[in-house]
Amino acid sequence: MALPALKESYAAGVNVVTLGATRDQGGTRSVAYKIGGAKTLPFMDTDGATGEKLLVAMDVLDIEPDWPDVLKAPYGAALKDPAAWAKKCVEEFGADLICLKLDGTDPDGANRSGEEAVATVKTVLGAVGVPLVVWGCGIDAKDNEVMPKVSAATKGERCLLGPAKQENYKRLAASCIADGHNIICLAPLDINIAKQVNTLVTEMELPADRIVMFQTSGALGYGIEYAYSIQERQRLAALAGDKMMMMPVICDVGYESWRAKEAKSSDAEAPEWGAQAQRGPMWEAASAIALVQAGADIIRMRHPKAVAAVKKALGGLQG
Amino acid sequence: MIAVAERINGMFKDVRKAIQKKDKAVIADLAQRQTEQGARYLDINVGTAAADQEAAMRWLVECVQGACKTPIALDSQKLPVIQAGLEACDGRPVMINSVSGDAEKLDVYMPLAVKHNASLVALTLNVEGVPQNVEKRVEIAMTIVAKAMEHGLDMPRVFIDPIILPVTVDQKQPLFICEVIKQIKTVLCDPPPSTIVGLSNISQGTTTRPLINRTCLVMLQAYGLDAAIIDVLDTDIMDAAITADVLLNRIIYSDSYLKSARM
């Protein structure tokens, strides 16, 4: 007698969120993507539909970054020009999305205005055809000033804007509702708060299928296991039918990985660890692959070699 | 906990009147309010409100489907009434409530559930009546499981009801039901079938019905109960059930968990 196949079946799944709008959808993007839609655990295609393909968003900053040399090298002069930088990411490095991080608006840094931020966003939109993630500097008062302007200026483009937090979500949620964008709800490695932010934003009547969760991410060796187990638990809750846990997940791997001393220490500082040009991208790729396996829908990345390694691994996992 | 909302039942005066006068608004209002309070299924029972129960069932199903997207539980002991309801369904998830644990009846209802992609409530009673002990109930549950396997109904869609008797009839029964649920969830098969109770029977003839109902529900949840037919408009019982789900680690806590569990 043949053994019956052991299959898990689930009542529900991850929401599908649409990123970007093409011309006939009211935007200017050359491509729009869907993310989410999984009805099983990550890559368990024998149990159920694994949903849309995972997307790699490459980071572009609105200000020249203070990055390690090996991370700067692939970009060269483009790091001074967000439009050229974004173009390179898409055309040379295969980025599915651009994540424009508005670090230049940080009041403790360059303190650029909302208008300057809007100008940068527009040049990046003009330079590439992929959908855009736009991420505020993280200082609530400044984000509340800048992000509504960015939102209004990109109305109809169906961007992904963030982050909304438990203590600061109303302005951004209202902008996303008004301008047709998606929102990132952030909770700092706390699944209870994650659920709460999703609930609060949903209660403002931003549809649940326009929310993406950011649980914050760790790097390999720096708490990645917390992010991993939260994402895993969140996916299980989504599959069991918890509507406030069904949102797709974005991970910030590039920033976290290159904060780790294993990635950022130069060859001179750590000769025993091997060449940084290899070590850094490896650290980033390993962190990304771990989080991908916990259940992620978008990963933010930085080094082209790490992106290539992750895309190759995903090719094997997603078929 | 899957809350099956009990209010659209011809035994209630307002529903009875609505069926007789074809007053859609009353049914639509009940459907919407129960949905807002977290109903996962809306039970529809014609009761004795109409001579033509099949027509009344069709009408109720259409009223409910026009008012909300919530899945439906078709509640009747008569096969033609269930069939009328199934034919009126618009493709949303549906539950058949209910069939006894007699093999020959299961042979009719199981294929019906498979054909309509429905869930099926099966009671642990048979022609001999309601068993008074744990063993006989589990034995009937085993018959139900075997028939589900034979006809190819997915186990999670099989809802076994161990039959709650009023506490005033036999005070030993509630603990028996706990034990039956535990055994159904752990020893019959993997994945196990689902379990359901028609809760309000427990408090028949008592003076503290809501309190007995919600206390009993929380007890049964701790033993693995998946679903209950309850009054979801009773805020206290819904709050208790949702909180039990949090304490049993079945849903994730958040400050607004009482609200989000009803979404």
Interface residues (C-beta under 8 A of the other chain):
Chain A: E8 S9 A11 I191 N192 I193 A194 K195 Q196 T199 L200 T202 E203 R233 Q234 A237 A240 D242 K243 M244 M245
Chain B: D154 P156 P191 R250 I251 I252 Y253 S254 D255 S256 Y257 K259 S260 M263
